[in-house]
Amino acid sequence: MMPISTIKNLFFKSTRCLALIISLIVYCFLTLSTISQEKKQIKEIEETNNVTINKDYWKSFENITDKNKKNSILSSSPIAITFLRMPEHPFDIITVTHPFRPITTYKVEPINKFFKIPAPDDVILRLRVLDKNFSFKELVTTGPTAIKEVKFFEEILSETVQKFIEGSTSLETNEFSSSIGYFDRLLLAEEVLEKGLRAHDSAIATEKRTGEGWTNMRKILTTKLLSIRISKIHDYTEKKDWDHALFEISKLSSGSPDKESLQKLSSYLVDVIDGSNQSGLITSKTKELLAVFLFLESKIYPSNSDKPLLTLLRKKSDFFYKQSEKWLEKKEPEKAKEYLLRALELQPDHIGSRQLLEKISPQKETIKVGLTKLPELNNENFLGTSEIYASDLIYESLFRKETGINGNTRTYQVLASPKIIPSRNGVTFNLTPSSFWSDGKPVTAPEIQASMKKSKSLAWFYSDENILNNWNNNDANSFEVKFKNKILDPFSFFDFKIIQENNTNNGSGPYRFVNKGLELGRENLVFKAQPFYAFRKENIGKPIIPEIRFYKTIDPVDELITGKIDFAADLTFQDIARIKKLNNNPTINYSQTGPSLPNKRVYFIAVNTSKGILKSPEIRKAIAHSLLRSKILAEVWIGSEKGTAHHALESIFPKEYSLSNGVEKPESDWSQDLARILQNQASDNTPRQSTLPLSLKFPSGDEKITQAVNLLASQIKSTLKIEVSPEPIEPNSYYKKIIEDRDYDLAYAWHDFPDDNCSLYPLLFYYLHTPNTETNNQKLQNLLDTAKTTLLASTIPEMLASKKNMISLFEQELPLIPLWQLDRYWAWRKELNPNFTDSLHLFQNASFWKKESNN
């Protein structure tokens, strides 16, 4: 079979670009007319040698636009036209008799009034004949008795298309159309038929076709077009290409199909919807299409028993229901549930299926969560947002930070019991009684110590001898931690997740990970209530919901509307705008980062201060000033241009913290003019940029981050003439490359400040600390030391004084270039009653969540 690409190549290589005229057989019959006929015809047929070229005729045709379209109504693929050997412009064919020559067939401009053979007496035609140059030669005074045959362009087109589809049309390549793939023939034929239909409608609209009788001509085209589209739908369903099949069906529904069309489409629509359902592709648009067809059907068929689509839907739903009963008898509830879901997608009011599904899996017992990316469990090298969600379900910490109504952070005990014994420069912790892992083994003090050593986020804490003096495990349920000096808030260091030794799947949290699943084509992770969580007195009856499932979603708002998920995290500004437009139909609640749930995540560019020109603080500051942050936000993340979402940063701290601590400026201090001045001020001995560009590494897999990084690189180059090369890195290896190996020049990164103090030391430790040695830049070392002094201050005045000095040093050296904060959004259906105390750790109180029945 000849593929489309070959067709296009043949077309464009062809030197006969105007080979657009239909190859039709010219009827040449040598007949002699009687003398009486000749005398009669002499009066009715006159020809002239005067050739009239009517150049404006087709221009008027082409310039007329459909009232619902702004483009030319005759636009169509020249490839399609050529390979069907169809004319570029429509024409009719008439066959007439002559007094002294054989019967002659003419291609003429479209006839104004419809008539049938034998022609009525009032049919007197005065037509222009189409010649090979698309000029028109007049044929004058053709009377009714002289007209022996007429074919209108609608009929010609339909017949030609049919021959092309059958494969019997001769091509310019000396092959027949059968050499083109069948599906490609359908596509090409559909293009030309659509053009012919537009030409017909245009002729009616411009009164080039007047009077009655043309309706049947239009039906010839629409019937043929319908058969082609149904053939395409059949092909798509055979290939299980449900998206394209649904698209074709939707195109047919827009034209208000008649009874015959509905009957033909009904079986396909049922198969397509069921196939989409199994593939996880059912959306509200699919259901809307089904509703449209049922509505159209109700207008045509008064009785439900006569409706072909409704009848098929009921039959198939009944079949699925019976299949589910069989699987239940075989003790296979999951397979039974699958069939029930398929039945309800086809017939939402199927009472038996709904009742049986509620019996097998009551809706209120499962929370379905939609995520744009499913978490990767047991991945110590990467902890993205979805991994944080899963971690909060499985694992616990000694203490947990929560945000109160006033927006301030408080520390709460989790595995640490209220029995906390302070000592000189230290504290003794006791574990909460009846703390168990999900396998029933007790949580012990040595496992807490081991978890701290493994925690990458606490590398700065455990490895620094100047902070931690000693850790003594008194017994299995008690341990003492001593610091070098007295610390204002020692509990803030113990919010790391505690993981069972040698079994990272086990946690002490409210849920345990069970398995990965596939439901109607959708990937999901299943978390079930771990039975030993409720052994603790304060956790009796918890978690309330016995199962939570994380689903990978493509359109989370759509799945909220259709009830496929109960909760959607990681939404966008546009998603919230869509939810607002629903006007509580259905009711979907939403929330976002703000004063009551502050956003403590900041994005920045980490600078490797030990490399080349980046050793110069002037160059680092020049790069910072070269960036138009608000412009990038407005271009990449919709909503920020209106000031309603996302914020460009003036400092490395979260915006709310900066405003309350006087770090944020009332107006932006970033200036590209200042960037050039700073670049010029860089000392002469600063290593100059070589031919190799600076690398700007970033985690791959996110289109918006990729776009933003490209814009950052472009702005640096345009302002400072410094080449910057964006380099995507696999997220799983990002931590190792950037933090552990320090293998970067510039790196796009982010940091989550754990509390209101917004200490810089942990963040600076990651990017300035060199293992086993101090940084070779004394000013940067002073900054690192001052940040540590601020963190470990024993009094509030000492902490405030040190913090002021730390901010000043940071602004002078700028080892991290502030970028922006991205607001987070999430939404949930009205049946769900969640509880949020942290904008990042949305699920840390999931054991308290409730779900009401929606019956």
Backbone hydrogen bonds, N-H to C=O, Kabsch-Sander energy under -0.5 kcal/mol:
donor,donor_aa,acceptor,acceptor_aa,energy
2,M,179,S,-4.9
7,I,3,P,-2.0
8,K,4,I,-2.7
9,N,5,S,-2.1
10,L,6,T,-2.8
11,F,7,I,-2.3
12,F,8,K,-2.6
13,K,9,N,-1.8
14,S,10,L,-1.1
17,C,15,T,-0.9
19,A,16,R,-1.6
20,L,18,L,-2.6
23,S,85,R,-0.6
24,L,22,I,-1.4
27,Y,25,I,-0.6
28,C,26,V,-0.6
29,F,27,Y,-0.5
30,L,28,C,-0.6
31,T,29,F,-1.2
38,E,34,T,-2.5
39,K,35,I,-2.2
40,K,36,S,-1.9
41,Q,37,Q,-2.8
42,I,38,E,-1.9
43,K,39,K,-0.7
43,K,40,K,-0.6
44,E,40,K,-0.6
44,E,41,Q,-0.5
45,I,41,Q,-2.0
46,E,140,V,-1.8
48,T,138,E,-0.8
51,V,49,N,-0.5
52,T,50,N,-0.6
52,T,136,F,-1.2
53,I,51,V,-0.6
54,N,52,T,-0.9
55,K,53,I,-1.3
57,Y,54,N,-0.9
58,W,54,N,-0.5
59,K,55,K,-0.6
60,S,56,D,-2.0
61,F,57,Y,-1.2
62,E,58,W,-2.8
63,N,59,K,-2.1
64,I,60,S,-1.0
69,K,66,D,-1.6
73,I,64,I,-0.8
75,S,72,S,-1.4
81,I,77,S,-2.0
82,T,78,P,-2.6
83,F,79,I,-2.4
84,L,80,A,-1.3
85,R,82,T,-1.5
86,M,81,I,-2.6
92,D,108,V,-2.2
93,I,151,K,-2.9
94,I,106,Y,-2.0
95,T,149,E,-2.8
96,V,104,T,-2.5
97,T,146,A,-1.7
98,H,101,R,-0.7
103,I,29,F,-1.0
104,T,96,V,-2.3
106,Y,94,I,-2.9
108,V,92,D,-2.6
108,V,106,Y,-0.6
109,E,128,R,-1.8
114,F,210,T,-0.7
119,A,144,P,-0.5
123,V,120,P,-1.6
124,I,122,D,-1.1
125,L,123,V,-0.5
125,L,142,T,-2.7
127,L,139,L,-1.7
129,V,137,K,-2.9
130,L,107,K,-3.6
131,D,135,S,-2.1
134,F,131,D,-2.1
136,F,52,T,-1.0
137,K,129,V,-2.3
138,E,50,N,-0.7
138,E,136,F,-0.5
139,L,127,L,-3.5
140,V,46,E,-1.4
140,V,138,E,-0.5
142,T,125,L,-2.7
143,G,44,E,-0.6
143,G,141,T,-0.7
146,A,143,G,-0.6
147,I,143,G,-0.7
147,I,144,P,-0.8
148,K,95,T,-3.0
148,K,146,A,-0.8
149,E,95,T,-1.4
151,K,93,I,-2.9
155,E,152,F,-1.0
156,I,152,F,-2.2
157,L,153,F,-2.7
158,S,154,E,-1.9
159,E,155,E,-2.3
160,T,156,I,-2.5
161,V,157,L,-2.6
162,Q,158,S,-1.9
163,K,159,E,-2.1
164,F,160,T,-2.2
165,I,161,V,-2.6
166,E,162,Q,-2.3
167,G,163,K,-0.8
167,G,164,F,-0.7
168,S,163,K,-2.2
169,T,163,K,-0.5
171,L,175,E,-3.5
174,N,171,L,-1.5
177,S,169,T,-2.3
178,S,167,G,-1.3
179,S,176,F,-2.4
180,I,177,S,-1.8
181,G,2,M,-1.5
185,R,181,G,-2.3
186,L,182,Y,-1.9
187,L,183,F,-2.0
188,L,184,D,-2.5
189,A,185,R,-2.7
190,E,186,L,-2.5
191,E,187,L,-1.9
192,V,188,L,-1.9
193,L,189,A,-2.4
194,E,190,E,-2.5
195,K,191,E,-1.8
196,G,192,V,-2.5
197,L,193,L,-2.5
198,R,194,E,-2.1
199,A,195,K,-2.5
200,H,196,G,-2.3
201,D,197,L,-2.4
202,S,198,R,-2.3
203,A,199,A,-2.4
204,I,200,H,-2.0
205,A,201,D,-2.5
206,T,202,S,-2.5
207,E,204,I,-1.1
208,K,203,A,-2.5
209,R,203,A,-1.8
210,T,112,N,-2.9
217,M,213,G,-0.5
218,R,214,W,-1.9
219,K,215,T,-2.0
220,I,216,N,-1.8
221,L,217,M,-1.3
222,T,218,R,-2.6
223,T,219,K,-2.7
224,K,220,I,-1.7
225,L,221,L,-2.7
226,L,222,T,-2.5
227,S,223,T,-2.2
228,I,224,K,-1.9
229,R,225,L,-2.4
230,I,226,L,-2.5
231,S,227,S,-1.8
232,K,228,I,-2.2
233,I,229,R,-2.6
234,H,230,I,-2.6
235,D,231,S,-2.2
236,Y,232,K,-2.8
237,T,233,I,-2.7
238,E,234,H,-2.1
239,K,235,D,-1.7
240,K,236,Y,-0.6
240,K,237,T,-0.5
241,D,236,Y,-2.9
242,W,240,K,-1.3
245,A,241,D,-1.8
246,L,242,W,-2.8
247,F,243,D,-1.9
248,E,244,H,-2.3
249,I,245,A,-2.2
250,S,246,L,-2.5
251,K,247,F,-1.9
252,L,248,E,-1.7
253,S,249,I,-2.2
254,S,250,S,-1.5
255,G,252,L,-1.0
256,S,253,S,-1.6
262,L,258,D,-2.5
263,Q,259,K,-2.2
264,K,260,E,-1.8
265,L,261,S,-2.3
266,S,262,L,-2.0
267,S,263,Q,-0.7
268,Y,264,K,-0.6
269,L,265,L,-3.0
270,V,266,S,-2.2
271,D,267,S,-2.0
272,V,268,Y,-2.9
273,I,269,L,-2.6
274,D,270,V,-2.3
275,G,271,D,-2.6
276,S,272,V,-2.8
277,N,273,I,-2.3
278,Q,274,D,-2.3
279,S,275,G,-1.5
280,G,277,N,-1.3
281,L,276,S,-3.1
282,I,276,S,-0.6
287,K,283,T,-1.9
288,E,284,S,-2.4
289,L,285,K,-2.3
290,L,286,T,-2.2
291,A,287,K,-2.3
292,V,288,E,-2.3
293,F,289,L,-2.2
294,L,290,L,-2.2
295,F,291,A,-2.2
296,L,292,V,-2.7
297,E,293,F,-2.5
298,S,294,L,-1.9
299,K,295,F,-1.2
300,I,296,L,-1.1
301,Y,297,E,-3.0
306,D,303,S,-1.2
307,K,303,S,-0.5
307,K,304,N,-1.1
311,T,307,K,-2.2
312,L,308,P,-2.1
313,L,309,L,-2.7
314,R,310,L,-2.2
315,K,311,T,-2.3
316,K,312,L,-2.6
317,S,313,L,-2.3
318,D,314,R,-2.6
319,F,315,K,-2.0
320,F,316,K,-2.4
321,Y,317,S,-2.3
322,K,318,D,-2.2
323,Q,319,F,-2.0
324,S,320,F,-2.2
325,E,321,Y,-1.8
326,K,322,K,-1.8
327,W,323,Q,-2.1
328,L,324,S,-1.9
329,E,325,E,-1.9
330,K,326,K,-1.2
331,K,328,L,-1.8
332,E,327,W,-2.7
336,A,332,E,-1.9
337,K,333,P,-2.6
338,E,334,E,-1.8
339,Y,335,K,-1.8
340,L,336,A,-1.9
341,L,337,K,-2.4
342,R,338,E,-1.8
343,A,339,Y,-2.2
344,L,340,L,-2.3
345,E,341,L,-1.6
346,L,342,R,-1.4
347,Q,343,A,-2.6
350,H,347,Q,-2.0
351,I,349,D,-1.2
354,R,350,H,-2.2
355,Q,351,I,-2.6
356,L,352,G,-2.3
357,L,353,S,-2.5
358,E,354,R,-2.2
359,K,355,Q,-1.6
360,I,356,L,-2.3
361,S,357,L,-3.3
365,E,362,P,-1.8
366,T,363,Q,-1.5
367,I,547,E,-2.2
368,K,366,T,-0.6
369,V,367,I,-0.6
369,V,549,R,-3.6
370,G,567,F,-3.3
371,L,369,V,-0.5
371,L,551,Y,-3.2
377,L,375,P,-0.7
379,N,376,E,-0.7
380,E,378,N,-0.8
382,F,379,N,-0.7
388,I,384,G,-1.8
389,Y,385,T,-1.9
390,A,386,S,-2.0
391,S,387,E,-2.6
392,D,388,I,-2.2
393,L,389,Y,-0.9
393,L,390,A,-0.7
394,I,390,A,-1.8
395,Y,391,S,-2.8
396,E,498,I,-0.6
398,L,494,F,-0.6
399,F,494,F,-1.7
400,R,412,Y,-3.0
402,E,410,R,-2.8
403,T,837,T,-3.1
404,G,402,E,-0.5
404,G,408,N,-3.0
407,G,404,G,-1.8
410,R,402,E,-3.1
412,Y,400,R,-3.5
414,V,398,L,-3.0
415,L,397,S,-1.7
416,A,398,L,-1.5
417,S,430,N,-3.5
420,I,418,P,-2.0
421,I,428,T,-2.2
423,S,426,G,-2.6
426,G,423,S,-1.9
427,V,481,V,-2.3
428,T,421,I,-2.8
429,F,427,V,-0.5
429,F,479,F,-3.1
431,L,477,N,-2.6
432,T,415,L,-3.4
435,S,432,T,-0.6
436,F,434,S,-0.7
437,W,441,K,-3.6
438,S,507,G,-1.3
440,G,437,W,-2.0
443,V,435,S,-2.5
445,A,476,A,-2.3
448,I,444,T,-1.2
449,Q,445,A,-2.1
450,A,446,P,-2.4
451,S,447,E,-2.0
452,M,448,I,-1.9
453,K,449,Q,-1.9
454,K,450,A,-1.7
455,S,451,S,-1.3
456,K,454,K,-0.5
458,L,455,S,-1.2
459,A,456,K,-1.3
461,F,458,L,-0.8
462,Y,458,L,-2.2
463,S,459,A,-1.6
464,D,461,F,-0.6
465,E,463,S,-0.8
467,I,464,D,-1.7
468,L,464,D,-1.7
469,N,467,I,-0.6
469,N,482,K,-2.6
470,N,482,K,-1.8
472,N,480,E,-3.0
473,N,471,W,-0.5
474,N,472,N,-1.0
474,N,478,S,-0.7
475,D,478,S,-1.8
478,S,475,D,-1.0
479,F,429,F,-2.1
480,E,472,N,-3.2
481,V,427,V,-2.7
482,K,470,N,-2.8
483,F,425,N,-4.0
484,K,467,I,-2.0
488,L,793,A,-1.5
492,S,489,D,-1.1
493,F,490,P,-1.3
494,F,491,F,-1.8
498,I,396,E,-3.0
499,I,497,K,-0.5
500,Q,506,N,-1.3
503,N,500,Q,-1.6
506,N,503,N,-1.4
509,G,394,I,-2.8
511,Y,393,L,-2.3
512,R,528,K,-2.7
514,V,526,V,-3.1
515,N,526,V,-0.8
517,G,524,N,-3.4
519,E,522,R,-2.5
520,L,518,L,-0.6
522,R,519,E,-1.8
523,E,521,G,-0.5
524,N,517,G,-2.0
525,L,550,F,-2.2
526,V,515,N,-2.7
527,F,525,L,-0.5
527,F,548,I,-2.8
528,K,512,R,-2.2
529,A,546,P,-2.8
530,Q,510,P,-2.0
533,Y,530,Q,-1.6
535,F,532,F,-1.2
536,R,533,Y,-1.1
539,N,536,R,-1.6
540,I,537,K,-1.2
542,K,539,N,-2.4
544,I,847,S,-1.9
547,E,365,E,-0.8
548,I,527,F,-2.9
549,R,367,I,-3.0
550,F,525,L,-2.4
551,Y,369,V,-3.8
551,Y,549,R,-0.6
552,K,523,E,-1.8
553,T,371,L,-2.6
553,T,551,Y,-0.6
559,E,555,D,-1.8
560,L,556,P,-1.9
561,I,557,V,-2.4
562,T,558,D,-2.3
563,G,560,L,-0.7
564,K,559,E,-1.8
565,I,559,E,-1.5
566,D,368,K,-3.0
567,F,368,K,-2.1
568,A,827,A,-3.1
569,A,370,G,-2.0
571,L,825,Y,-2.3
576,I,572,T,-1.8
577,A,573,F,-1.8
578,R,574,Q,-2.0
579,I,575,D,-2.0
580,K,576,I,-2.4
581,K,577,A,-1.4
582,L,578,R,-0.5
582,L,579,I,-1.3
583,N,580,K,-1.2
585,N,582,L,-0.7
585,N,586,P,-0.7
588,I,586,P,-0.6
589,N,828,W,-2.5
591,S,826,W,-2.6
593,T,824,R,-1.8
594,G,597,L,-1.8
600,K,598,P,-0.8
602,V,751,H,-2.3
603,Y,820,W,-2.5
604,F,749,A,-2.6
605,I,817,I,-2.4
606,A,604,F,-0.6
606,A,747,A,-3.2
607,V,815,P,-2.0
608,N,745,D,-2.8
609,T,607,V,-1.3
611,K,608,N,-1.6
614,L,611,K,-1.6
615,K,612,G,-1.8
616,S,613,I,-1.5
620,R,616,S,-2.0
621,K,617,P,-2.6
622,A,618,E,-2.4
623,I,619,I,-2.5
624,A,620,R,-1.9
625,H,621,K,-2.4
626,S,622,A,-1.3
627,L,624,A,-0.9
629,R,627,L,-1.2
632,I,628,L,-1.8
633,L,629,R,-2.7
634,A,630,S,-2.4
635,E,631,K,-1.7
636,V,632,I,-2.6
637,W,633,L,-2.1
638,I,636,V,-0.8
640,S,637,W,-1.6
642,K,639,G,-1.0
643,G,640,S,-1.2
644,T,639,G,-1.4
645,A,639,G,-0.7
647,H,821,Q,-2.4
649,L,819,L,-2.5
658,S,654,P,-2.6
659,L,655,K,-2.5
660,S,656,E,-1.8
661,N,657,Y,-1.5
662,G,659,L,-0.6
663,V,658,S,-1.9
664,E,658,S,-1.5
675,A,671,S,-1.7
676,R,672,Q,-1.6
677,I,673,D,-1.7
678,L,674,L,-2.7
679,Q,675,A,-2.0
680,N,676,R,-1.9
681,Q,677,I,-1.6
682,A,678,L,-0.8
682,A,679,Q,-0.6
686,T,683,S,-1.8
694,L,723,E,-2.7
696,L,725,S,-2.3
697,K,746,L,-2.6
698,F,727,E,-1.7
700,S,729,I,-2.7
703,E,701,G,-0.5
706,T,702,D,-2.3
707,Q,703,E,-2.4
708,A,704,K,-2.7
709,V,705,I,-2.8
710,N,706,T,-2.1
711,L,707,Q,-1.8
712,L,708,A,-2.3
713,A,709,V,-2.5
714,S,710,N,-2.1
715,Q,711,L,-2.4
716,I,712,L,-2.1
717,K,713,A,-2.1
718,S,714,S,-2.6
719,T,715,Q,-1.9
720,L,716,I,-2.8
721,K,717,K,-2.0
722,I,716,I,-0.8
723,E,721,K,-0.6
725,S,694,L,-3.7
727,E,696,L,-2.5
729,I,698,F,-2.7
733,S,730,E,-1.6
734,Y,730,E,-0.5
734,Y,731,P,-1.1
735,Y,381,N,-0.7
735,Y,731,P,-0.6
737,K,733,S,-2.2
738,I,734,Y,-2.6
739,I,735,Y,-2.1
740,E,735,Y,-1.5
741,D,736,K,-3.2
743,D,737,K,-3.3
744,Y,742,R,-1.4
745,D,746,L,-0.6
746,L,695,S,-2.1
747,A,606,A,-1.9
748,Y,697,K,-3.1
749,A,604,F,-2.7
749,A,747,A,-0.5
751,H,602,V,-2.1
753,F,600,K,-2.4
753,F,751,H,-0.7
758,C,755,D,-0.9
764,L,760,L,-2.9
765,F,761,Y,-2.7
766,Y,762,P,-1.5
767,Y,763,L,-1.2
768,L,764,L,-2.4
769,H,764,L,-0.6
769,H,765,F,-1.5
770,T,773,T,-0.7
773,T,770,T,-2.0
778,Q,776,N,-0.6
781,Q,777,N,-2.3
782,N,778,Q,-2.4
783,L,779,K,-2.0
784,L,780,L,-2.4
785,D,781,Q,-2.6
786,T,782,N,-2.6
787,A,783,L,-2.1
788,K,784,L,-1.9
789,T,785,D,-2.4
790,T,786,T,-2.1
791,L,787,A,-1.9
792,L,788,K,-2.3
793,A,790,T,-0.8
799,M,795,T,-2.0
800,L,796,I,-2.7
801,A,797,P,-2.3
802,S,798,E,-2.1
803,K,799,M,-2.2
804,K,800,L,-2.0
805,N,801,A,-1.7
806,M,802,S,-2.4
807,I,803,K,-2.5
808,S,804,K,-1.8
809,L,805,N,-2.3
810,F,806,M,-2.4
811,E,807,I,-2.3
812,Q,808,S,-1.5
813,E,809,L,-2.1
814,L,810,F,-3.6
817,I,605,I,-2.9
819,L,603,Y,-2.3
820,W,603,Y,-0.8
821,Q,647,H,-2.6
823,D,821,Q,-0.6
825,Y,571,L,-0.7
826,W,591,S,-2.1
827,A,568,A,-2.3
828,W,589,N,-2.7
829,R,566,D,-2.3
830,K,587,T,-1.4
832,L,829,R,-1.7
833,N,850,K,-3.3
842,L,840,L,-1.4
844,Q,841,H,-1.2
846,A,843,F,-1.7
848,F,845,N,-2.0
849,W,846,A,-1.2
850,K,833,N,-1.7
852,E,831,E,-3.1
